[in-house]
Amino acid sequence: MSRILLKTDDHSRDSAGMRYVYPVISRRAGGVSVGINLNPNNACNWRCVYCQVPDLQRGGPPPIDLALLERELNDFLQRAGSGDFMATRVPEGVRRLVDVAFSGNGEPTSAAEFAAAVALVEQVLDTHGLAGTVVMRLITNGSLLDRKAVQTGIARIGRAGGEVWFKIDSGTSAGLARINGTRVRPELVARRLACCAALAPTWVQTCLFRMDGEVPAEPELQAYLALLAPLAPALAGVHLYSLARPSLQKEAPRLGRMEAAWMEEAAERIRQLGLTVRVSP
């Protein structure tokens, strides 16, 4: 395993030299997150303008080698728990294992083996005595919530005490197309979000940034708030974050990091819906 010190602005998927498992420092999780990358071919069904995945392509993942995933996760958790990983690879102040997160280089629920991978991770955490201590998380664009197998996996995450971070970057069709490269309608996003929240504790995660120097327009903010408002009682909260790492997409020169003060103003408007909001400028 590489001895390079992990940083919040570098989420390299090959930092551990493994196919599916990679450790990162997560600003939002507040410690070491063990990533599970079910899209090692850099393929996703969305194309977000701020995505940091190199050579991103449209599509889904290849078949997942569950046996290899199990070996890699077992090996990493053993090194993290009994080796010198924390002392040599992790900065002081964040030397704690906080979660195992299905994230990676594409939409994790697009893997046919997603539900089986969730069951595998739950078993491995239990074997290492980490069940109930290390949270299992899914970071998703929510686009495949209509699939029964995806619902099965998310329900298992919920029963295990885990949670879902559900991406919503806009409340309008135009915004979703511009930011995420998807033609999904806001009402369908809302329906899928409601389904997810019924299966597991669900946080909405929203990336805020300047585009061509401009902040999101007021009608965009109002549409976003209108999408969240009816679902607020069912949600765990909202994560607002900005660009910590540079985009690797063609729109990168057009994007800028959002000011903390602007984000706090947006957060206060969301809190007025009765939602908990966490801000990571």
C-alpha positions in Angstrom: 0.0 0.0 0.0 1.3 3.5 -0.9 2.7 5.7 1.9 1.3 8.9 0.5 -0.5 11.0 3.1 -4.2 11.2 2.5 -5.7 14.7 2.0 -9.3 16.0 1.8 -8.6 17.4 -1.7 -7.4 14.1 -3.2 -9.8 11.2 -3.4 -7.7 9.0 -5.7 -9.4 5.7 -6.2 -6.0 3.9 -6.5 -4.4 5.2 -3.3 -4.5 1.7 -1.8 -3.6 -0.2 -4.9 -6.8 -2.1 -4.9 -9.6 -2.5 -7.6 -12.6 -1.8 -5.5 -11.5 -0.4 -2.1 -9.9 3.0 -1.5 -9.5 5.1 1.6 -10.1 8.9 1.6 -10.4 11.7 4.1 -14.0 12.8 4.0 -14.7 16.5 5.0 -18.4 15.7 5.4 -18.0 12.4 7.3 -15.2 13.8 9.5 -12.6 11.1 9.2 -11.3 8.2 7.2 -13.9 6.9 4.7 -13.4 3.5 3.1 -14.7 3.9 -0.4 -16.3 1.0 -2.3 -15.9 1.7 -6.1 -18.3 -0.5 -8.0 -17.5 1.5 -11.2 -13.8 0.9 -11.8 -14.3 1.5 -15.6 -15.2 5.2 -14.9 -18.7 4.8 -16.3 -21.8 6.6 -15.0 -25.3 7.2 -16.1 -25.0 10.9 -15.3 -22.3 13.4 -16.3 -22.0 16.1 -13.6 -20.1 19.2 -14.6 -18.1 19.2 -11.3 -17.2 15.4 -11.4 -13.6 14.7 -10.5 -13.5 11.3 -12.3 -10.9 11.2 -15.1 -12.0 10.0 -18.6 -15.6 9.8 -17.4 -17.9 7.9 -19.9 -21.6 7.1 -20.0 -22.6 3.6 -19.1 -22.6 1.1 -16.3 -20.0 -1.0 -14.6 -18.5 -4.4 -15.6 -19.5 -7.5 -13.5 -18.3 -7.1 -9.9 -15.9 -9.7 -8.5 -17.5 -10.1 -5.1 -14.8 -12.4 -3.9 -12.1 -9.9 -4.7 -14.1 -7.1 -3.1 -14.4 -9.2 0.1 -10.6 -9.9 0.2 -9.7 -6.3 -0.4 -12.1 -5.0 2.3 -10.9 -7.6 4.8 -7.3 -6.7 4.1 -7.8 -3.0 4.4 -9.8 -3.1 7.6 -7.1 -5.4 9.1 -4.3 -2.9 8.1 -6.3 0.1 9.4 -7.1 -1.6 12.7 -3.8 -3.2 13.6 -1.2 -1.8 11.3 0.4 1.7 11.0 -2.0 3.0 8.4 -3.6 5.7 10.6 -0.2 6.9 11.9 1.6 7.0 8.6 -1.2 7.9 6.1 -3.7 10.0 8.0 -3.3 13.5 9.4 -3.7 14.0 13.2 -7.2 15.0 14.2 -9.0 12.7 11.7 -7.4 9.3 12.6 -10.7 7.5 12.9 -12.5 5.1 10.7 -16.0 6.6 10.2 -17.7 4.8 7.4 -17.7 2.4 4.5 -19.2 4.3 1.6 -20.5 3.0 -1.7 -19.3 5.9 -4.0 -16.5 5.6 -6.5 -16.3 6.5 -10.2 -19.9 6.2 -11.2 -23.4 5.5 -9.9 -22.9 2.5 -7.4 -26.5 1.3 -7.7 -26.0 0.7 -11.4 -24.0 -2.5 -10.5 -26.2 -5.6 -10.9 -24.4 -6.9 -7.7 -25.2 -3.8 -5.6 -27.5 -5.6 -3.2 -25.1 -8.5 -2.8 -22.2 -6.0 -2.2 -24.2 -4.4 0.6 -24.8 -7.7 2.2 -21.1 -8.5 1.9 -19.9 -5.3 3.4 -22.4 -5.8 6.3 -20.9 -9.2 7.0 -17.3 -8.0 6.8 -17.9 -5.2 9.2 -19.5 -7.6 11.6 -16.5 -10.0 11.3 -14.2 -7.2 12.3 -16.3 -6.1 15.2 -17.2 -2.8 13.5 -20.9 -3.3 13.0 -22.7 -0.4 14.7 -19.5 1.6 15.0 -18.5 2.2 11.4 -21.5 3.5 9.4 -22.4 2.0 6.0 -23.2 4.8 3.5 -24.5 5.0 0.0 -23.7 8.1 -2.1 -26.1 8.0 -5.0 -27.8 10.1 -7.6 -31.0 8.2 -6.9 -31.7 7.6 -10.5 -32.2 3.8 -10.1 -34.5 3.8 -7.0 -37.3 2.3 -9.1 -35.4 -1.0 -9.3 -36.4 -3.6 -6.7 -32.8 -4.8 -6.3 -31.7 -1.3 -5.5 -34.5 -0.9 -2.9 -33.4 -4.2 -1.4 -29.9 -3.0 -1.0 -30.9 0.4 0.5 -33.3 -1.3 2.9 -30.5 -3.4 4.1 -28.3 -0.4 4.7 -31.2 1.1 6.7 -31.6 -2.0 8.9 -27.9 -2.0 9.5 -28.0 1.5 10.9 -26.5 3.1 7.8 -27.7 6.0 5.7 -28.0 7.3 2.2 -26.6 10.6 0.7 -28.9 11.4 -2.1 -27.6 13.9 -4.7 -30.0 16.8 -5.7 -28.2 19.7 -7.3 -31.2 21.5 -8.8 -35.0 21.7 -8.5 -35.7 22.4 -12.2 -35.4 20.3 -15.3 -33.1 22.8 -16.9 -30.8 22.8 -13.9 -30.7 19.1 -13.7 -29.8 18.9 -17.4 -27.1 21.7 -17.1 -25.5 20.4 -13.9 -26.0 16.6 -14.0 -26.4 15.9 -17.7 -29.7 14.1 -17.1 -33.2 14.7 -18.4 -35.0 13.6 -15.2 -37.9 15.6 -14.1 -38.0 17.2 -10.6 -41.2 15.4 -9.7 -39.6 12.1 -10.4 -36.6 13.1 -8.3 -39.0 13.9 -5.5 -40.7 10.5 -5.8 -37.5 8.6 -5.7 -36.2 10.6 -2.8 -39.4 9.8 -0.8 -38.9 6.1 -1.7 -35.3 6.2 -0.5 -36.2 8.0 2.8 -38.7 5.3 3.6 -36.0 2.6 3.3 -33.1 4.2 5.1 -32.2 7.5 6.8 -31.5 9.9 3.9 -29.6 13.1 3.6 -29.8 15.3 0.5 -26.4 16.3 -0.7 -26.2 19.4 -2.9 -23.1 20.9 -4.6 -23.2 24.7 -4.7 -20.8 26.5 -7.0 -20.4 29.5 -9.3 -20.9 28.9 -13.0 -19.5 31.5 -15.3 -19.1 33.7 -12.2 -22.8 33.5 -11.3 -24.4 32.1 -8.2 -27.6 30.0 -8.7 -30.5 32.2 -9.7 -33.3 32.9 -7.3 -35.9 30.9 -9.3 -33.5 27.9 -9.1 -33.3 28.3 -5.3 -37.1 28.6 -4.9 -37.6 25.5 -7.0 -35.1 23.6 -4.9 -36.8 24.6 -1.7 -40.2 23.7 -3.2 -38.9 20.2 -4.0 -37.6 19.6 -0.5 -40.5 21.2 1.5 -43.1 18.4 1.3 -40.4 15.8 2.1 -38.7 17.6 5.0 -40.3 15.5 7.8 -39.0 12.3 6.2 -35.4 13.5 5.6 -32.4 13.3 8.0 -31.1 16.6 6.7 -29.2 18.3 3.9 -25.5 18.5 3.2 -24.4 21.6 1.3 -20.9 21.6 -0.1 -18.8 23.3 -2.6 -15.8 22.4 -4.8 -12.9 21.0 -2.8 -11.2 19.4 -5.8 -11.0 20.5 -9.4 -13.5 19.2 -12.0 -12.0 17.0 -14.7 -14.9 17.7 -17.1 -14.9 20.1 -20.0 -16.8 22.7 -18.0 -14.1 23.0 -15.4 -12.9 26.5 -16.4 -16.4 27.8 -16.0 -16.8 26.6 -12.4 -15.8 28.4 -9.2 -16.0 27.6 -5.5 -18.9 29.1 -3.6 -18.3 31.6 -0.8 -19.1 30.3 2.7 -21.3 33.3 3.5 -23.5 32.6 0.5 -23.8 29.0 1.5 -24.8 29.9 5.0 -27.6 32.1 3.7 -28.9 29.3 1.5 -28.6 26.9 4.5 -30.7 29.2 6.7 -33.5 29.2 4.1 -33.4 25.4 4.1 -33.5 25.3 7.9 -36.7 27.3 7.8 -38.3 24.1 6.2 -37.5 22.3 9.5 -34.4 20.5 8.1 -31.0 20.0 9.7 -28.3 21.5 7.4 -24.6 20.9 7.4 -22.3 23.2 5.4 -18.9 22.3 3.9 -17.6 25.3 2.0 
